[in-house]
Amino acid sequence: MVTHHKIIFGNCMKMEEIQNESIHLIVTSPPYFNAPFDYKNLFDNYDQYLGVLKKVAKEMFRVLQQGRIFVLNIDDMLIDGVKYPIVADAIKIFQNAGFKYRDRIMWKKPDGYLRISRRSGVLLKNPYPMYFYPDNLLESIIIFQKGKFDYRSKSQNIRKSSIIDTKEFQKNGWYKTLWEITNVLPGSLLEKNIAAFPEEIPYRIIKLFSYVGETVLDPFLGSGTTMKVAKKLNRNSIGIEIIRDLEEVIRKKTGFDKENENINLEIINRDKGRFRYVNLEYIKKKGNGKETKQQ
Ligand SMILES: C[S@@+](CC[C@H](N)C(=O)[O-])C[C@H]1O[C@@H](n2cnc3c(N)ncnc32)[C@H](O)[C@@H]1O
């Protein structure tokens, strides 16, 4: 089946290229507020970060079709000993934008596969009260819905071609609110410096919440994981990414680096205006605190 894919290089706080109610599923993982390794100092303060989520929430609600699902992978962030309640704040923001909060799944990474620090080591060095900091093995996968889905809107043929393998569903524990999935390991070549999620996350979500031939949006595309999986599962996709330099990584990951595939890929470059793309150099400068203000 031929599917179509579009990458918009620009800021997803505006999605002007995407028509109202034209998207069937949104799967995404935004940058975590000033995450020490990936996004240090990217935002001037927490309110600015929440402001970005508010703008994106409004646009997501506009482009998503009635009845359909938006899935957000996000987690609270600990910076300098202070935990920022991103999950709770994001749920409120997306509810205020009009979404119904439908469910929450905890994604559990395997023991020993931690990407960042082993904080519990502090107690091993100082085995006394007050030195306890737990290692974080969990992230949230939050499921929102826009209104009610009309189950009769899909033909028998489309339902059949999108059927979910119930053996896989049961064997791999999709039915639980705890998904045990190995995270992308540090040092993975394509995902270097991108906090990519493992393919298994968009794979389950795309299978569970979209039909073959529909369009999946990831407004924080990163290395292109959602686009790769959507393509493999015969769904169309749109991805928005602010860092222009990621084109090569996305092409490699999605298989669009091969000549014959190119006809199914459209690239839009927003190089002007408030919501234009930026380059890696800009992000690096910002991370070092040498430049101020993200739009
Ligand atoms: C957590 S990563 C997403 C990783 C992705 N799920 C993957 O598997 O590769 C977030 C991405 O959003 C991009 N980004 C941050 N702010 C953005 C914005 N306002 N508009 C579009 N993309 C943005 C970052 O450059 C980064 O690549």
The ligand as an SDF file (V2000), in Angstrom:
LIG
                    3D

 27 29  0  0  0  0  0  0  0  0999 V2000
   11.7940   14.0830   23.0100 C   0  0  0  0  0  0  0  0  0  0  0  0
   12.2580   14.4950   21.3760 S   0  0  0  0  0  0  0  0  0  0  0  0
   11.2330   13.4920   20.3900 C   0  0  0  0  0  0  0  0  0  0  0  0
   11.9000   12.2140   20.0410 C   0  0  0  0  0  0  0  0  0  0  0  0
   11.0880   11.3300   19.1160 C   0  0  0  0  0  0  0  0  0  0  0  0
    9.9150   10.7840   19.7750 N   0  0  0  0  0  0  0  0  0  0  0  0
   11.9590   10.2000   18.6110 C   0  0  0  0  0  0  0  0  0  0  0  0
   11.6630    9.0390   18.8640 O   0  0  0  0  0  0  0  0  0  0  0  0
   13.0040   10.5030   18.0070 O   0  0  0  0  0  0  0  0  0  0  0  0
   11.5400   16.0730   21.1260 C   0  0  0  0  0  0  0  0  0  0  0  0
   11.8610   16.6980   19.7850 C   0  0  0  0  0  0  0  0  0  0  0  0
   11.0440   17.8670   19.6470 O   0  0  0  0  0  0  0  0  0  0  0  0
   11.7960   18.8650   18.9850 C   0  0  0  0  0  0  0  0  0  0  0  0
   11.1780   20.1640   19.3380 N   0  0  0  0  0  0  0  0  0  0  0  0
   11.3320   20.8850   20.4730 C   0  0  0  0  0  0  0  0  0  0  0  0
   10.5500   21.9870   20.4770 N   0  0  0  0  0  0  0  0  0  0  0  0
    9.8770   21.9590   19.2950 C   0  0  0  0  0  0  0  0  0  0  0  0
    8.9020   22.8110   18.7100 C   0  0  0  0  0  0  0  0  0  0  0  0
    8.4740   23.9040   19.3320 N   0  0  0  0  0  0  0  0  0  0  0  0
    8.4090   22.4730   17.4910 N   0  0  0  0  0  0  0  0  0  0  0  0
    8.8240   21.3370   16.8550 C   0  0  0  0  0  0  0  0  0  0  0  0
    9.7470   20.4950   17.3730 N   0  0  0  0  0  0  0  0  0  0  0  0
   10.2710   20.7900   18.5650 C   0  0  0  0  0  0  0  0  0  0  0  0
   13.2030   18.6740   19.5120 C   0  0  0  0  0  0  0  0  0  0  0  0
   14.1410   19.2360   18.6240 O   0  0  0  0  0  0  0  0  0  0  0  0
   13.3040   17.1480   19.6080 C   0  0  0  0  0  0  0  0  0  0  0  0
   13.8290   16.6150   18.4190 O   0  0  0  0  0  0  0  0  0  0  0  0
  1  2  1  0
  2  3  1  0
  2 10  1  0
  3  4  1  0
  4  5  1  0
  5  6  1  0
  5  7  1  0
  7  8  2  0
  7  9  1  0
 10 11  1  0
 11 12  1  0
 11 26  1  0
 12 13  1  0
 13 14  1  0
 13 24  1  0
 14 15  1  0
 14 23  1  0
 15 16  2  0
 16 17  1  0
 17 18  1  0
 17 23  2  0
 18 19  1  0
 18 20  2  0
 20 21  1  0
 21 22  2  0
 22 23  1  0
 24 25  1  0
 24 26  1  0
 26 27  1  0
M  CHG  2   2   1   9  -1
M  END
$$$$
